[in-house]
Amino acid sequence: MTVLNDAAASIPRFNFGKNWSQFLVALDDERIEKAEASLKHLLGVDSLQGRRFLDVGSGSGLSSLVARRSGAEVFSFDLDSQCIACTRQLKDRFFPGDMAWKIERGSVLDKKYLNSLGQFDVVYSWGVLHHTGALWEALANVDSLVVPGGTLSIAIYNDQGRVSDVWRIIKRFYNWLPEGLTFTLTVPALILLWGPQTVRDLLRGKPFSTWRGYAERRGMSAWHDLVDWVGGYPFEVARPETIVGFYEDRRYRIQKLKTCGRGLGCNEFVFTKL
């Protein structure tokens, strides 16, 4: 049985699985190749052959897919049953019947479940733990999943202070709205977040080039990432130095850090467990 702590269980949640199932309609070979190249670059490897890879919060299943394509033995889990369906869809499409890719429904806040998984060479959780409703508990829980000498790769929303507080209110309101009215938030967000870049592209004589080229970012979709951003709740944030200190206290060494500065988005971390 998958469990959450009492506080996390009471929080309204965005339908991540529905958004990712719509994203899979647009998933093609080019996006998959971009995602695979992005994962290898992030981890600093040419191959994951012979490594055990754990995808904590598999979402669309794309990261799990490209890890398997890169040679890893993959284990994927997610709390959202529709995300599990997305991940299984990709496995059935590209690796039908493959015994080296396992998929389950589970929670990173369920210590009993995590203890049943063992340890992995690479534990990967991109843009997930800040949506659990218990960020610091989730960050602590993934420690036990990493084999000594292994890699922990995570991406966590950047703390922008008051700006983050405003987005938290918007996200909570989004999940309160009837589904037919969520456009009243996504459309203004589209204009706010993409308007300036769209104008710059027009002035350069390359209309919508950044939007069309968004797949370079981990093979993702600009529209589905926008919806995920506006609706993604629970929503927690952290400063990069706080995350680094948190794991250094748990005997990790930071290997790679990519930050947003003061901007919106995720800070990316790659740690080695000592």
N, C-alpha and C positions, 0 to 999 in steps of 0.2 A: 504493500500500500504506500503510495506517495503522500508525504506529509509536508506541511509548511508549519512554521511557528505561528502562534496565535496572531501576532501583529501582522505578519505578512499575509495570512489567510484572509484578513478582513479588508484588505486594500483593493479598490477597483482596479481591473487589469485590462489593458489594451488587447485586442484580438490579433496578436502577432501572427498566428497561424494563417488567418484569412489573408492578411497582407502578403505573406510569403507564397501562399498558393497562387495568388494572382501574378506574382513575380515569376514563378516557374513557367508561366505561359510564354514569357519573353526570353527565357533562358536558351541560349544557343551555344554552338561550339566556340565561338569567339569569346563570349563572356566566360565560359569555363576555362579556356586557355589563359585569359587575363587573371582570373581568380587563382589559378594554379601558380602562375608566375609571381603574383603578389604574395601568396603564402610562403613560397620558397625564399623570396627576398626578405620577408619579415623575419623568418627563422634563420636566415643566413645559411641555407643548405641548397644543394643541387638535387637531392633526393631524400626521401624519408624511408627508403628501403630498410627493412629490418627493425623499424621502430614501432612502438605501440603508441597510438595517437588517441587521446580522449577529447571529444568535442563536447564541452559543457554548454548546453543550450544550443542545440544544432540548428534551430531556426529553419531556414529554407533547405538545409542539408548541403548547400554548395561547398562549404568549407570541408565537410566530411568527404564529399565526393572528390575534391581535388587532393585531399590528403591520401585517399585510397589510390587515386591515379598516380600519386607520387611514390607509391610503394609501401605506405604504412599499413599496419593492421589497425583498423579503426573501430572505436566504440563511440556511439553517439547517443546522447540522451537529452531530453527536453521535458519541461513540465506541461507544455501546451500540446494537446493531443493532435491538433491540426498541424503543428510543426513536425511532430513525429510522422504524420501521414506524408508531409512534403519530403522528409528525409527518405522515407521508404520508397516514395515515388521515384526519387533519383537513383536509389540503389536498384530498384526493379528495372529501371531504364538502362543503366550503364553497367551494373554488376549483379545481374540476376543470380540468385542462389549462392552468392559469394559468402563463404564461411569466415572470411577475414574482415568482414564488416558487420558489426552487431548494432542493433538499434533498440532502445528501450525508452519507456516513459519514466522519468524520475526527477527528483528535485535536488538541487545543490544545497538546500537547507535541511535535507533528510540525512542525518549522519549515519543512521543504520544502513540506508541504501548505499551511501558512498563507501562505507566500510566493506561492502560486499563486492566492490569493483576491483580492488587491488590498486596497484600503482602503474604509472605510465611514463614512457620516455618523454612524451610531449603532452602537456595539458594545455588546451587552447580554449579560450572563451572570449570571443570578440563582441563587445557591446551587449553583454548579457547580464552580468552580475549586478549592475546598477538598476536593473528592472526587477529584482527579486523582492524588494521591499525590506531587505535586511542586508545591505551592501557589505558591511564589515564582517558579519557572520559568514556570508558567502565567500568573501576573500580569505577568511581564515580556514574555511572548510576545504577549499581546493588544495591547500598545502599538503594534506595527507595523501593526495592522489598522485603527487609527483615523486618519482623515484630519485634517490640521491644521485646528483650529477645530471638530473633531467632538466627539461625546459618548461617554464611556465610562461605562456603568452596570453596577455589579457589587454582589453581596451575598455577604458572607463571614461564616462562623460567628464568633461572639464568643468571645474568649479568657476563660474563667472560671477559669483557673489549675487548681487541683486538681480542681475539678468537671469540667472538660473532660478531665482525665486519666482520671477514673472513667468518663465516657461513652465514651472511646476504647476502654477495656477491654471495656465492655458491647457496643459495636458490633462489635468484632473477634470476641467470643464468639458474637454473633448469627450472623455469617457462617460460623462453624465448625459451628453446630448443623445437624442435618438439618432440612429444611423443615418437617416435621410437628411440630417442637418449638420453633419460634421464638416461638410464643404464650407460652412460659414467660418471655419477656422483654417482649413487647409488652403483655401484660395488666398486669403490675406497672407498666410505664411509663405506661400509660393511667391507672391509679389515681394514680400519683405526680404526673403532669403535669396531669391534668384533674380529679382529685378535689377540690382546694380550690375551683376555680372553679365546679364543679358544685354544691358546697355553698352557695357564695355566691349562685348563681342560684336555688337552692331557697329560701333565706332571703328573697330579694327577691320571691318569688312568681312567678318566671319560670323554671321548670325547664328546663334544657338550652338556654336561649336563646343562650348564647355558642357552644355547639357547633353549633346550627342556623344561627347567623348567621356561621359561619366563612367562608362564601363571599365575604363582604365583603373578605376578605384575598386579593386577586388572583384571585378566583374559585376558590380551592382548596378541597380537602376536608380536614376535620379528621382523619379516619381515615387517609387516604393520606399526609398530611403526618406523622402520628405514626409510621407504619410507615417512612417515609423517614428520619425522625429516628433511630429506634432502630436501623435496619439500615444507615444510610448510612455506608459505609466504602469507601475510605480517608476519613479524617477529620482535617482540620487546622483550626487556629483562628488568629486574629490580633486584636490590639487595634486599635481604629479609628484611633488616632493613628499607628500603625505603617504602616497602609495609606495614610493620607493622606501621610505623609512619603515613602513609597516612590514614589508617583506625582508628588509635587511635585519630587522629584529628577529626574524624567523629563519635566519641563516640563508638568505638568498643574495646573489650578486646581480646587479642590473647589467645586462649586456647590450640592450638597445632601448632607447627612449625617444619617442617622437611626440612632441607636444603641439597643442593648438595655440600656444602663447596665451593670450587673453581671449581667444576666440571661442566660437561655438564648435562643438564636436567632441571626438574621443581622443584622449591621450593613449598612445600605444606603448606597451611595456613588454620586454622579453627579459626574463630572469633565468639564471641558472641556480639550481638548488645545491648548496654546498654539502 
